[in-house]
Amino acid sequence: MSIARLFSAALTAAAVLLSPLGNEAQAQAYEAHLPADLATNPELCALVSCADVFPGAQSFSQRMGQPPYVEAYGDADPQQPGKKTLLGYVMLSTDITDTPAYSGKPVVTLIGMDVRGRYVGVKVLKHSEPILLLGIPESTLVNFNNQYLGKSVTDQIEVGPSRPDENILGLDAISGATVTVIAQNQVMQLSGAAVARQVGIIEPTRRDLARFVTSGRPYRWDELVKMGAVQRLRVMPEQLGLERSAEPFIELWFGDLNHPDVGQSLLGKSGFATLRSRLKDSEQALFVVRSAGIESFKGSGFVRGGIYDRIQVKQGADAFTFRDLDSFNLYGLEAEGAPRYSESAIFVIRSESFSAAYPWKLAFLGNRVDRATGHRSFAVFETKYWLPAEMLQGGRPVVTEPDAPWVRIWKSRAIEIALFCALLLGVAVVYGLRDQLTRRSTHKNKWPVNAFKYSAWAISIGFVGFGLMAQPSITQVLTWFHALLFQWTWSLFLSDPFIFVFWVFIIITVFVFGRGLFCGWMCPFGSFSEALYKVGRVIGLKRFQTKLPQVWHDRLKWLKYAIFFGLLVVSMFSMGLAEVLAEVEPFKTTFLVGLTNRSWPYGLFVVVILGASLFIERPYCKYICPLGASLAMPSTFRWFGLQRKQDCNSCKACAVGCGAQAIDADGRIDHRECLHCLDCMVLYTDQKGCPPLAKERKRRERDGLLITPIGRNGYFIPIEPVSPVSARAAQGPDPRMPTAPAQPWPGGRAPGLKGLWQEVQHHLWPWSRDGWKNQRALQFAGLSLALAASVAWLLAADGRLSASAIIGWWFGWSVYEVLIRMAGKRYVKDGPWWQVRYRVANWMDMLSYVGFKNLLIGATLFLALKTLGHLA
C-alpha cells in the first residue's frame, strides 16, 4: 500500500475517532466514493437517487441535452395517451460547472427543478471541505441548501441579507464557511440557468453578429498565434492525476473561421468559400485540430450521429456542444507554418446566442483521478478566445463580466473590512508608541498601557473572534506553505477578507516586532485565555494561580514546535489528515462553531484549556499552540525587540514578573516566547520599580543630587559623564541581545558591493574553514548531499523528478545545513536586515534561519520551474 493510501486510511480512521457523535450524512458526503462512470453513464438516476431531489417523481429519463440533464416524470398524462407527465428536471452540478469551494475541489450536488424553474430538491453527494467534517456539522450545509427550495432560477440570489429594492433574495450564510456557501450559490445558479435555457424556462441570450474589418492579406500561422486569432489548449497527464510525461495528454489548436482574413488564411480562398456556402447567415464556424497527445477530442464513446462529449464552447453563461451533424471534415490548414495534426474538425454553432464578436472559451472535459484515493472527479480545462480588436468594426464590444465570488464578498462587507483594517492599524500604531506609554506607567499603575491592551483584548474577543470569526489558524499556515511551493492562487486567499487582512498584519508585525503583538494583543483565543486569568484574580483565585517551574516550562515550550512540524510533515502527504489533526486548535469550537454545536470531546477539550487558564497564564499559547510556533520561528528575525539594560543580567525583577516566562537568568528576552505584555518595559523606566534605578534614585536623594530623566539606555541621564552600569553587571553577559555578539568576518564586513557579496556567500555557502579542520567527514558528506540536491533540481527542471521528490531532497539538505552551520558558522543576523549585527545562534535560531531561507529559495525555484512548465 502506498504512503498516500495509508494516509487516506488514517484520515478516515481519525475522522471516525474524532467524531464519535457524527451523523450518518457526514460519513457519506465527505470525500464520498462516487461511481466511476457518474460523469458519462446515460442512466444517471440508476447511479444516484434522483428521487431524493424530486419528491413525487415516478420515473426518470436518461441524460439528454448539453450540458446534460434528466427529465422527471409523474403519472401518465391524460391528455397525451402513452406519455407521462413531465414534472421537471434533475441535474448533476459537475456536468455543468466545476466551481471549486474552499478546499479547491467542487461540491458535487444533485439538483431538482420543476417545469416552472423552481428548485424542489438539493442534495450534496460529495464534498472535500474539512470544516464540514470536523468543524461545522454537515447538517448546516443541508439547511443552507434547503433555502433554495421554492426559489426560482430567475431570482437574483446572493449569500447575505435580502435587498428588496434591488430585487435581491438573500440566503443565510454558514458562519465559518463563507467561501463554501458562496461557491455553492454560484454552482446552484449556473446549473439551474444552464438547464433552464435549454428547456425554454429562460429566454436564450441573443448577441449581435460580428462585423469584420478585412484587409484581404493572408497570415502565416505564427502571425495568427501572435495576434491571438489562433489559440492553444494543452492538458498534461499530471493535471488529470496520471503519471507525469513529457507528452501532453492532449494538445489542441483552435480558432475562428468566420472572419474572412482568418478563414481564408487557414482554409484558403476556395476552402473558405465552400465553408460559407454550407452555412446560414446566423451560423458560426470554428476549427479544432489535435497536434499532440494520446487522447481524442471526439471521446472514446463517440459514434456516428452522436455527441462530441469531450469539448464544448462557452460564451458567457451559454454552453454549446456539437453532434456529428454539427461538424465538417477539415482536410488541411493552408496557413504557412501550421503544425502537423492527427485529428481535426470544423464545428458549426447553430445558435443566435453565439457571436464571434464576443469572447468565448474552448473547454476540454475530462476525469481527474485522485492518486491518494483513486476517486475520479469531473475536470474542465479552458482557454479563452477573442478576436483582435482591429479585426472588428468599432473594436471589441464592451463586456461586463460578473464579479468573482471573492470580489462580491469584499464589496458586501466593505464597512466591516474598513473597520477591521482601522482596528489593526490603530493597534500597530499604539504598540509602535509603546515607549511613551510605558514611561507614563509604573509597576503600581499600569493603566496607561493596560487601557489600550485590555481594550484590544475585548475587541479581539468580541468583534474579531465571535463577531467576524476571524481567528487565524495553523491550517492557513499550511495552506500558504503549500501554495508558496506548488501553486499560488490569489482568489483562494482573498475569499475570506478578514483572514486575509489579518495575515497581512501578522506577517508585517512578526518581522517588525515579533509574534507577541498578534499573540499577546490580537489573537482572539489568546486574549480570551488571558482575560480568564485576569478574571480569576478578581474573583479570588489569585492564591491558586501559579507558574510552572522554569525547568518544566523550558521543556514543555518545545511541545508546540513538535506539533507544528508534525502537522507540516503530515500535510505533505495528506492535507486532509493535517486538517483533522489540526483540531489540536480549539479555535473552531470556540468561535466558528460553538460548544453546543459539536460533539462532547471537542467541548471538553476547550473547557479543560480555558479552565486551566484560570490558574496558569495562557497555558495553550505557551505549550500547545502550533500557530504560535509557526510565528515564533520568523520572530527570530524581528527588527525591533524590547529594551534591555546591562544591569538586567544581575536583576531578576522582570523575570519574576514575566507571565510568559520568556526572560532567562541572564535577563535576556526570548522573542519567540515573549507575548509583549510590556510589564518589563514598564519596569525599565520605573524609578521605584526597577532595582538599579531605585538604588540610584535613593543615592541621589540621599546626596541631594538632581533626579534627571531616564535616558533611552534605561538609566538616569548622568550628571557627570560616568558609566551608570554596576561593576557586577558590567562583567556579566549583555542582555540587550538574545545571545552573545558574533562577527562572521575578521575585521568586519567590507563596505559596498563587496560586503553585499560577502553576505550572499554567507547565506549560500554553509561550510567554514574551522569545519574543514575539525569535522572533515561531515564537510565531505555535505558536499555530496549538496551535489545530489543540485542534481535533483536539474532532474526536476528536465521533468524527470516529481515535486514531492524534490521536496524530500530539499528537506534533507536543510537538515544537513543546520548541522553544518552549527558546527562552523554558528551565528545569525539580529535586528533589521540592512544592519550588520550578528550573534551566536542556538539550535532554534539556526533551525528558524535555515528553514526560512531555504523555504524562500525553494519557493523561488518551484515557481520558476512551474512558470517554465517543467514541474508537476
N, C-alpha and C positions, 0 to 999 in steps of 0.2 A: 504493500500500500504506500502511495506517495505521501510526502510530508504534507502537501496541500490537503489530501483527503483525510489524513489524520487530524489536521486542524479543523477541517469541516465537521468531522465526527465529534471532536472536542467541543466545538461551538454548539452543536445540538445538545450534547450532554450538559454543558454549562447552562444553556437556556432552560433545560428541564430542572436542574438543581436550583437555579436562582429564581425560578418562577413556580414554586410549589402550589400556588393558588391560581396559576394562569388558566385562562379559559381555553376551550377547545378551538376557538377561532384563531387564537394566536398560533397554535401548533400547526394549523392548516395553511395559514396565509403567509407567514414569514418564510421566505425562500422555499415556498411550497414546490413540490415536484409536479410539473405540468406535463401533459402528453407531448412527446417529441414532435408530433405532426400537428400540433394545435394551430400553427400558422398556415397550414396548407390543406388539411383534411376538409373536403367539402361538407362533411357531416359534423359541423361544429357542435351541434346540440347532442350528439352522441358522445362527445368527449367531456363536455361541461353541462351543468344543469341549467338550461335556459329558462326552465320554469321558475327558478328562483328569482329571476328578474322580470318575469312576465306572468304574474299570477293569473290564473284563469285560462291560459292558452292550452289548447288540447294537443296541438302538434306544431312542428316547425319545419321549414323548408331547408334545403341545402343552402350553402353560401351562394350568393348571387351579387352582381354588381361589382363595381370598383370605385372606391375601396369596398371590401365585402361586407355584407350584412345578411341577416337571416329574417325571413318573414315568419310571424307568429299568427297561428290560425285558431279560430274558435270552432263552434259547431258549424254544421252545414248551412250554407247561405240559402234561405228560402227563395230568394229572387233569382238565384242562378243555380239551378239543379246540377249536382255533381261537383260543385265548388264549395270550399269552406270560407267562412267569413274571415277577412283579413283584419286582425286586431292591431297589428303594429309590427315593430322591428326589434331585433336583438343584434347588438354589435359587440365585437371584441376590440377594446381600445387599441391594442398593439397592432391590429390590422390597419389602423388609420394613422396613429402617431406613436412615436417612442419618446415623448417628452419625459426627460429624467426628473426624478424627485431629488431630495437632498442626498440620498445615497449614490446618486449618479446613475441609477437604474430606474426604468419606468415602473409605475404601479399598474399591474395587469388587471384591468377592470372589465367586467361584463355589464352591459348597459341595456335596459329595456326602454322602448319609446313607443307610444301609441300612434295611431294614424293622424292625430292632430299635432304631433310633435311634443307631447308632454312626457316627461320621464316617469316611468312606472316602476322601475326597479334598478338598483345598483348593487353590485357585489364585487368585492376585491378578491381576485383569485390568487394573486401573489404580490408580495412587496418585499423590499430589501431594506426597510427603514428600521435601524436598530432601536431608535427611540420608541417605536411601536412594538418592540419585542420585550424590552426590559424597562422601558420608561413609562410612556403613556399607554394605558390599556388600549388594545386594538378596538375595543368597543367604541372608543371615541371617534375612530375613523368611520365606523359603521354609522354612528349618529351623524357625523358630518355629511356622509353621502345621502342619508335619508332626507336631508334638507332639500335635495333636488326633486324629490317626489312631488308631482303636481305642477312643477315649473315647466316652462316651455323652452324649446331650443331657440325661439325667437326673443326670449327675455335677455336683457343685459345683466349678467350675474357676476358679482365680484365678491371676493372674500373681504369682509368688513361690514360696516354699517350700511343700511339702505339709504339711498338718496333719491326720494320720490321726485324731486324737481328735475332730476337728470334721468329719470326712468331706470335707475339702477336698483336691482334687487340684491340685498346683502346676505351673506352667509356668515354664521358664527364660526370663527376660526378655532383651531385646536391650540390651546396655549402650549408653547414649546415646540410646535411642529408647523410653524407658519409656512415654511418653504414647501413642505409636503402637500399641504392643502391648496396652496396657490397653484402648484404643478397639477394637482388633481382637478382643480377647477378648469384649467386650460385643457386637460385631457377630455373632460366631460363636454365642454363646449365645442372643441374641434371635432370630436367623434360624432356628437349629435348633429352638428351642422353639416358635416360631410355626407351623412346618410340622408338627412332631410332634403338636401339639394337634389340628390339622385331621385328621390321618390316624389318630388314636387311639393313638399311641405313649405320649402323656402324657394323663392324665385331664384333662378340661377343668375350669377353675376354676368353683366354684359359690358365688354370693354370695346373701345373704339379701335377699329382696324388700323394697323400701322401704315403710315405714309412715308415712303422712302425717298432719300436723296441718292441719286445714282451718278456714277462717274463714267461707267462703261469700260473701266480698265480691269484687267484680270489681276488677281492677287496670288502670290505664292503662299504655300502652306504656312511658312514661318511668319509671314506678314499677317495672315488671318489669326494665328495664335497670339501674336504680339498685340494686336488691336482688340482681342477678346471676341472675335467673331467665331472662333473655334475654341472649345474648352475641353479639358481632360478630367475624367473621373477615375481615380485609381484606388483600389482596395487591396491591401496587403493581407496575407493569410493570418498574421498575428492579430489583426483587427477583428477577426472572426473567431479568435480563440484556437486557431490551428497552429501547427508547427511553423516557426519562422522560416522564411525562404526569400532568396533574392528575387524570385519570380513572383510577380503580383498574382493575387487571386483572380483579379480581372482588371484590365485597363481599357477604358472606353474613351473615344474621342467623339464629340458631338457638336452640332451647331445648327443654325437657322438656314433653311433653304427657301425662304420667302423673299428675302432681299435679292434683287436681280444681280447685283455685283457679286454677292457671296454665292448665290446659287449657280451663276454661270462660271465662277472661278472653280467651284467644286465639281460640277456636273458637266461643264462645257455648255456652249450655247444650245446645241441641239438637245442635249440631255435635259437642260433646264426648260426648254420649250416643251418637250414631251411631258415633263412633270406637270407644268402649269396647265397643259391641255387636259390632264386627267383630274384636275382639282376644280371644285366650285369656287366661286369668289370668296365665300366665307371660310373656306377650309385652309388650314395651315400645315406646312410640312417641315420636318427636321430630319437629320440623318444621325445614325449611330453606327460606329464601327468598333470592333474589338481588335486592338493592336497587340495585346499580350494577355496572358493569363490562362488558367486551366478551366475556368468556368464560362458557360454560355449565358449571354444575356437573355436568351429565349426561355431558359429554365428547363430543368430536367423533365418536367411534366408537360411540356408544350406538345400539342397535337394539332393537326391540320384543322383549322376552324376554331382553335382555342384561343387562350389569352396569353399574352406575354406577361407572366406573373413576377418577373424579376425587375422590371423597370417601370417607372411612372414619370410623368411630367407634372410638376406642381406650379401653380401660379396663384399667389395669394392663398385663399382658403380652398381653392379648387384643385382636385387631383384628376388627371387624365390617364387612363390606361388604354391599351391597344389590343384589339383582336387581330386575327390573321388578315381579315379584310381591310384593316386599317394600315397595312404595310405593303410597300412595293420593294422589289428587288433593287439593290444598289450594285451595279456591275463594275463600278470603278470610280476613283477620285481623280479628277483631271488636274487639280492644283499641283504645281511643281513642288517636289519635296514631300508630298504626302506620304505617311507611313504605310508600311505593308500591314495588311489586316487579314484575319481569318474568319470574320463574321461581320455581316453588315446588313443594314436595312434602312429604308426611308419610311418614317412613320407619319401618319396623317391625323391631325386633330380636327374633328368634325363638330366643333362646338363654338358657338358665338361667344362663349365665356373667355376664350383664349385670344390673346392678341400678341403678335410678335413685337409690338412697341413697348411692352411692359416686361419687367424682369420675371424670369421663370427658373425652375431648377429641374435638373435631371436627377432622379433618385434611383439608386440600385437597392433592392430589397434582398435581405439575406437573413440567415440564422447565425447568431453568435453562440459559441459553446463556452460555458464557464469551465475552465480547466480544473478548478478545485472540486466542483460538484458534478460535472458532466451535463448539467442542465443546459437546455437551449432557450434562447430568448430572441425576440424579434429585433432586427437591426436595420437601420436605414442610413445610407451614405449618399450625400447630396453634393452637387456642385452647382453654383449659381451661374446663370447666363443672362446677359443683357446686351443687346446690340449697341455698338458705339453710338454716342450722341450725334456724331457728324453724319451718320447714315440715316438719321430720322429727321423729317421735316419738323422744325421747331425744337429739335433736340429731344432728349428723353422727357416723357411726361412726369409730372410731379407725383410721386408715390408716397403715401403716408403709411409707413409700416407700423403695426401695433407695437406698443411698448413691450419690452421684455418683462417677464414676471418680476425681476429684481427692481426694474425701474418703477413699476407700479407700486411696489412696497415702499420705496423711498418717497414717492410722491404722496402716498396715502398717509404716511406717518411723519411728514416733514416737520411739523411743530414739535413732536416728541423728540425727533432726532436732533433738532436745533437745541432744545433744552438740554439734552444729554451731552451734546458737544460743549455747550456752555458750562455745564457742571464739571466736565473733565478738565476743561481749560482753566476754570476757576480753581480747582483743587491743585493743578500743576503750578499755577501762579502763586497760590498761598504757600505751597510747600517750597517753591523757589525762594520765598521770602522768610524761610524758617529762622534765619539768624536774627532778624528783627523781632520775631515772635518769641523766641526763646530768651532773648535778652530782657524782654518785658516780663518774663516768668521767673518764679523761684521754686525751689523744691516744695515749699509750703503753699504756693499759689500758682498752679499750672494752667489756670483758666485762659490766659491769652493764647496758649497752644491748644488746650483741650476744647475750647469753644468751637474751634474750626474742626478739630479731629472728631469730636463727638457728633458734630453736625454732618460731617462726611459719612460717618458710620450710619447714622439714622437715614440719610438719603440713600445710601448704598443698600441698606436692608429693605427699606420701604419702596422707594421709587425704582431703583435698579433691579433688585432681586425679585420682590413679589410683584412689582408693577410691570416693569419691562421684561422681566425674566431673562435679563442679560447677564447670566452667570457664566463667565468663561470656564472652559473645561479642558481636560487633558486630551479629549478626543479631537478637539480643534487643533491642538498642537500636532497630533499625529497626522491629521488631515493636511495641515500646512506642510509638514515634513514630506509626506508622500507627493503632494502637488509640486513641491520645490524640486524633487528628484525626478518625477515622472512626467506630469502634465499639469501645468498651471492653468486654472480656469477661473478667470475673474468673476464670472457670473455666479459660480458656486459660493464664493466668499461674500459677494455683495448681496446675496439673497437674504441675509439677516443683518440689517444695517446696524443694529445696536451692538451686536457681537463684533462686526467689522470695525466700527469706530472704536470700540473698547480695545481691540487688539492693536490698532494703530497707536492708541495712547499707551498701552502696555509696552509695546516694542520700543517706543521712543524713550519712555521713562526708565525702563530697565537698563538701557545703555547709558542714560544720563545720571540716574540716581541709584539704580539697583532695584531689586524686586520689591523692596519694602514699601514704596509708595502705593503700588497696587495691593500687595498682600496685606499691608498694615492699615491702609486707609480706605480702599475702594472695593476690595473683594467682598461681595455680599455675604458669603458664608463665613469668611474670616471675621468680618465686622459683627455678625450675629454671635459668633463664638466669643469674641472679646466682650461684647455687650453683656452676655450672660455672666461672664466672670465678674464684671463690674457690678451687675445686679446682685450677684452672690455676696459681695462685700456689704452692700446696702442692707440686705435682709438678714444679716447676722451670721453669714457663713465664713467670715474672714478667718476665724480661728482654725477652720478646717482647710483653708486654701494653702497650697504648698507648691514647691517646685520639686522636680525630680532631682536627685543628687547629680551633680555635674558629671560624674563619671558615667552614669547611666544615660544622661542626656547626650553626651558626646558619642555614645554608642548608638542610641536609638535614632538620632537625627539622620543616620545613613539609610534608614529603612525607606524613607520616601524616595531616595535616589534609586534604590534597588527596585522599587515598584515602578518608577518611571522607565528605567532601562528595560525591565521585564515587559512592560506594555509596548515599548518601542520595538523590541525584538519580535514579539508575537504579531504585531501589526504588519511586519514584513511578510509574514506567511498568511495571515488572515486578519483583515481589518475588522471583519465581523466579530471574531473571537476577542480582539482587542477592545471592541465596543462593549462586549459583555463583561470582560474583566475590569473595564473602567468604572464599573459600578462600585468600586472601592471609593469613588467620589460620592458623597451624599447629596450632591447638588440637585440632581433631578428630583429626588424625593422631597427635598426641602422647598424648592422654588418652582420647578416646572410642573410637577405632578401633584404633590401634596401627600401628606402622610395617609390620609383617608382613602386615597385612590390607588394605593399599592399594597401588595401582599405584606404580611407581617414581618418577614425577615428584613426588608428594607426599612420599614418604620422603626424596628428595634435597633438597627444599626445607627440610624440618625439619633434616636433617643439616647443611646449609650454615649455617642460622641458629644452631643450637646449637654448631657448630664455631667459628663466628665469635665466639660468646660466651666462648670460652676466652681470646680475645685482646683483645676490646673489651667493656667492661662494658655489658650489656643493649643490644645494637645494635637488636634488634627493637623493644623498648619505646621507644627514643628516636627511631627514624626511620621505622618502618613501621606500628606498631600503630594501626588505626583505632579500636579500643575505647578506647585511651589518649587519642586525640584527642577522642573524644566526651565523655570525662570531664574533659579538660583545660579545655574551654570553661566549664562551670559552676564549675570551680575558681577562675576569675577572681573569684568572689563568695564564696570561703570566708570563714568568720567569723574564724578564728584561724590566723595564719601562724607561721612560725618566727621567732625573735627576732633582731634586728639591733641594733647599736650604731652611733653616729655614726662611730667610727673605722673601721668596716668599709669606708668609701668609699676609704680610703687603704691598706688592708691586703689583701693577696692570698692570705693563708694558706688561708682557706676555699675560695676559688675554685679554687686549685691542687689541693686535695684533693677537690673535688666530682666524684664519678663520673658524675652526671647532667649535668654541665656547665651547671647551672641558675643559677649566680651570675655576674653580669656584672662588668665592670671597675669599676663604682661600688659593688660589694658588695651589690647588690640581688638578691633571690631571685625567680626566675620560678616562681611556684607552679603554673603549667601544666606545667612541665617537671620540677619537683622530685619526687623519689621517696622523700623522707623517710628517708634513711639515718641522719640525725641526727648525722653527723660534724661538721657545722658547729655544732650545738648543744653538742656535747662541747667543742669549742674555745672556745665562747662564754664558758664559766666556768672554763676550764683556765688556772691561774695560770702554767703553764710553756709551754703550747702556743699561747695567744693572744698575739701580739706586743705589743699595747698593755698587756695585763695583765702579761706578763712584764717589760716595761720598767718599769712602775710597781712591781712586786714587787721588782725589783732595786734601784730607787731607795730604797724603804722599808728594805730590808735594809741597804743601804749607810749610810743615815742613822739606823739604829736605831729606825725608826718601827714602829708596830703594824701587823701584817698583818690587816686587817679582812676579814670575809666579803664575797663577791661579791653585790651587790645585784641586783634584777630588771632594772636597766638594763644589766647586763653589766660594771659597773665595781666596783672596791673601794668599799665604803661609806666616804665621805671622813671623814678625821679632823677636818678643818675644812670648813665648807660652801663649797667651791670647785668649779668645773666641772672634771670629770675629762677632758673632751674636749680633744684636742690642737688647737692653733691651725690646723694644716693641715686636719685633719678637719672642724673647725667651718666652714671656708669652702667645703667640698665639698657635694655632694648628700646628702640624708638617705636612707640605705639602709634605714631602717625601713619605708618604703613602696615598693611596686614602681615607682612613678613619682612625680613631684613633686606636692605637695598642690595642690588647686584649690578654689575657692569659687564655686558657681553663682550665689549671690545676694549682692550687695554688702551688707556688714554682717551676713551670716549668715542662716540660715533663721529665720523668725519662730516664736515659741512657739505651742504648742497646735494647734488645728484649722486655723488659718491656715497654719502651717508644713506641716501634712499636705497641705493643698490645694496648696501650692507644689510639693511632691514629686509629687503626682498630675499637675499640669500639666507638670512636667519630663518625666515618663515618656510622656505622651500628645502633647505638643506639641514637635516636634523643631526648630522654627525659632527663630532668635535675632535680636536687633537687629543684631549685628555682621554676620550673614549678609545681612540686607536691605541693609546699607550696601555690602558688598563683593562679594556674589555674588547680585545681584537676579534674574538669569535663572534660576539654579539654584533659588532660592526659589520663583519662579512655577511652574517646572516641577514642583516638589514639590507645590505646592498643587493643580495639575491632576491629578497622579497620586493624591494623597490623595482628591480628589473622585471620580476614576474607581474607586479601590478601594472607597470607600464605596458607590458605586452598584452595584458588583459584589456586595457583601454584601447590599444590598437586593434585587437580582435573585435572588440565591441564596435569600433568605428568601421570595421570591414563587414559588420553584420554577422559575425560568427560567434558572438557571445551575447547571452541574454542580459537584460537589465538586472535580474536577481543575482546572476553570477558575478557581474562587475561590482555590485554592492557588497557581495561576500568578500571579494578581493580587497576592496577599498576599506572595509571594516577591519580586515586582518592587518592591513598596512597601518591603519590608525592605531590599533592596539600596540603594534611594534613601535610606532613613533613615540607614543607615550613613554614606553620603557627606555628607548634610546636617549630621549631628551632628558629624562630623569637621571640617566647615567652620565650625561656630559654637558647638556645645555639646560640646566635646571633653573630657568628663570622665565618670567613672563612680564609683559608690559603692565604698568599700573597707571591708571588715570587716562586722560584724553589721548587719542591715537597720535595727535601731532606732537605730543611731548616725548622726550626720550628719557623716560624714567622706568627702570626695570627693578624687579625684586625677585628674591628666591621663591621658587614655586614649590608648593606642596602637591601631593598627588591629585587633589581635587582641582587645584589651579591648572595643572598640566592636562588633566582629562578634559576640563572645560575648554582650554585653549586649543588643543589638538582636535577635539570633536567639532568645535565651531568652525575652525579654519578649514578642516577637510570637508565639512558639510558644504561650505561655500564653494570650495574648489570642485567638489563632486557635482554640485548642482549646476555650476557653470559648464562643466564638461558634458553633463547629461543634456542640458538644454541645447548646447551646440550640436551634439550628435543627433538629437531629436529634430532640430531645425534642418539638418542636412539629410534627414531620413535614414540614418544608419542604425538607430536603436529602437528595439521594440518597446 
